[in-house]
C-alpha cells in the first residue's frame, strides 16, 4: 500500500462506526456482516447486561453538582459563507482534459509495484483515483505523475520512508503506472441554479437563512450534548468503581476489535499494521474500559433515581436514536448496530437526562469552556 497512512487517522473512529453499522452503506461492511459473526450478532442482552450494578459501582453525591457547559454563540455571516464554500467544494465535478497533469488534477491510474522483481501486498491497484497535491499517496509517488497525459505509462523507482510499516520501510520499489485519464476539478458557481440543485429553496436569501438556522440548531444541539456528557464525566470521576462484569468488558472489547479489523480490511491493511499505524492494544483497552465505566455509571444512576426503563420508553428512545443514525426502524437499527449497543446507548441517554435534572447546570462562554477542557486533557496526558 503506497498511500500515506497518517491521513486516515483523523477519520478512523468515524469510519469504524460506519463499518460497524452505525450509519452508511459500504459493500465491504455488508460482506463482512454476511460472512462472519460479530459480537453484536452472537451476544444477547440477557448474557451481557444481566448483573447487579451495585456490586461494581458506588456513586458519590451528585445532587446539585455544578456542571458547566458551553454557551451557544451567535452564528456569523462568515460561518454561513464557510458552510456554502464547503458545499460548493463537495459538489465539484470532474472534467477530463487533454493536457499534461498538474497540481489539484485528479488522475485515474492502474499501478503495479514490485520489490526485487516480485509484486508485494498492497502495491498494485487498478482504476484508482489520485488527486495530485492532496497527500493521499506518498509524495515521491505523486511527483512522478505530475506532467503526464492520459495514455502514458510511467516507470519509476522510489524508496519507502523509514517510518513506514516494518515490511516496506526503507525498501526500494519499482512502480509501473498507466495514466488512464486526467481530469480537472470544476467547482460550481454559487447562484440560484446551484441553490435549487442542493436544496428546496428558490432564492439565495432563503437558502442562506436556512443555512444560518441549521448552524444555529447544530450549535444548540452540541451545547446541550456537551452539558450531558460533562455531567456524566464528573459523576464518573467522583464514583467508586470496583471492577466490572467480564461479559460486559468482553463484549465491548470484541465489538471494538471487530470494527477495527473491518476498517483495516477496507484500507487494504493487516490488523497488525492498523495497530502499528493508528493505535496500540493498550489504547483499545483504555477505550473499552471507558465504555464499560460509562455504562456502569449510567445504570447506577438509573438505579439511584429509582428508574426502570419500560418497553414503551425504550422503544421511544431507540426510535429517536435510529432516526438520528439514518435507520428506518428500531429493528433495522438493532440489526445493524447491535441490540446490546442500542440498549447501552438508550440507558446512557436516560441517565444523562436524569443527571441534567439533578445537577446544577452553569452556562459559560464557549471559548472559556473548551479552554478548560483542553487544560484538563493536557494535565491527564502529563500524568
Secondary structure as the mmCIF struct_conf table of DSSP 4:
data_model
#
loop_
_struct_conf.conf_type_id
_struct_conf.id
_struct_conf.beg_label_comp_id
_struct_conf.beg_label_asym_id
_struct_conf.beg_label_seq_id
_struct_conf.end_label_comp_id
_struct_conf.end_label_asym_id
_struct_conf.end_label_seq_id
STRN STRN1 UNK A 3 UNK A 3
BEND BEND1 UNK A 5 UNK A 5
HELX_RH_3T_P HELX_RH_3T_P1 UNK A 6 UNK A 11
HELX_RH_AL_P HELX_RH_AL_P1 UNK A 12 UNK A 20
TURN_TY1_P TURN_TY1_P1 UNK A 21 UNK A 21
BEND BEND2 UNK A 22 UNK A 23
HELX_RH_AL_P HELX_RH_AL_P2 UNK A 27 UNK A 35
BEND BEND3 UNK A 36 UNK A 36
HELX_RH_AL_P HELX_RH_AL_P3 UNK A 39 UNK A 42
HELX_RH_AL_P HELX_RH_AL_P4 UNK A 45 UNK A 49
BEND BEND4 UNK A 51 UNK A 51
HELX_RH_3T_P HELX_RH_3T_P2 UNK A 53 UNK A 55
TURN_TY1_P TURN_TY1_P2 UNK A 56 UNK A 56
STRN STRN2 UNK A 57 UNK A 58
TURN_TY1_P TURN_TY1_P3 UNK A 63 UNK A 64
STRN STRN3 UNK A 66 UNK A 70
HELX_LH_PP_P HELX_LH_PP_P1 UNK A 73 UNK A 76
HELX_RH_AL_P HELX_RH_AL_P5 UNK A 77 UNK A 90
TURN_TY1_P TURN_TY1_P4 UNK A 91 UNK A 91
STRN STRN4 UNK A 93 UNK A 96
BEND BEND5 UNK A 98 UNK A 99
TURN_TY1_P TURN_TY1_P5 UNK A 103 UNK A 104
STRN STRN5 UNK A 106 UNK A 115
TURN_TY1_P TURN_TY1_P6 UNK A 116 UNK A 117
STRN STRN6 UNK A 118 UNK A 119
TURN_TY1_P TURN_TY1_P7 UNK A 121 UNK A 122
BEND BEND6 UNK A 123 UNK A 123
STRN STRN7 UNK A 125 UNK A 131
TURN_TY1_P TURN_TY1_P8 UNK A 132 UNK A 133
BEND BEND7 UNK A 134 UNK A 134
BEND BEND8 UNK A 136 UNK A 136
STRN STRN8 UNK A 137 UNK A 137
HELX_RH_AL_P HELX_RH_AL_P6 UNK A 139 UNK A 143
TURN_TY1_P TURN_TY1_P9 UNK A 144 UNK A 147
TURN_TY1_P TURN_TY1_P10 UNK A 150 UNK A 151
STRN STRN9 UNK A 153 UNK A 159
TURN_TY1_P TURN_TY1_P11 UNK A 162 UNK A 163
BEND BEND9 UNK A 164 UNK A 164
TURN_TY1_P TURN_TY1_P12 UNK A 166 UNK A 170
STRN STRN10 UNK A 172 UNK A 186
HELX_LH_PP_P HELX_LH_PP_P2 UNK A 187 UNK A 189
BEND BEND10 UNK A 191 UNK A 191
HELX_RH_AL_P HELX_RH_AL_P7 UNK A 192 UNK A 198
BEND BEND11 UNK A 199 UNK A 200
BEND BEND12 UNK A 202 UNK A 203
HELX_RH_AL_P HELX_RH_AL_P8 UNK A 204 UNK A 238
BEND BEND13 UNK A 239 UNK A 239
STRN STRN11 UNK A 240 UNK A 241
HELX_RH_AL_P HELX_RH_AL_P9 UNK A 246 UNK A 266
TURN_TY1_P TURN_TY1_P13 UNK A 267 UNK A 268
HELX_RH_AL_P HELX_RH_AL_P10 UNK A 271 UNK A 277
TURN_TY1_P TURN_TY1_P14 UNK A 278 UNK A 278
HELX_RH_AL_P HELX_RH_AL_P11 UNK A 281 UNK A 304
TURN_TY1_P TURN_TY1_P15 UNK A 305 UNK A 306
HELX_RH_AL_P HELX_RH_AL_P12 UNK A 311 UNK A 324
TURN_TY1_P TURN_TY1_P16 UNK A 325 UNK A 326
BEND BEND14 UNK A 328 UNK A 329
HELX_RH_AL_P HELX_RH_AL_P13 UNK A 330 UNK A 337
HELX_RH_AL_P HELX_RH_AL_P14 UNK A 339 UNK A 358
BEND BEND15 UNK A 359 UNK A 359
STRN STRN12 UNK A 360 UNK A 364
HELX_RH_AL_P HELX_RH_AL_P15 UNK A 366 UNK A 382
#
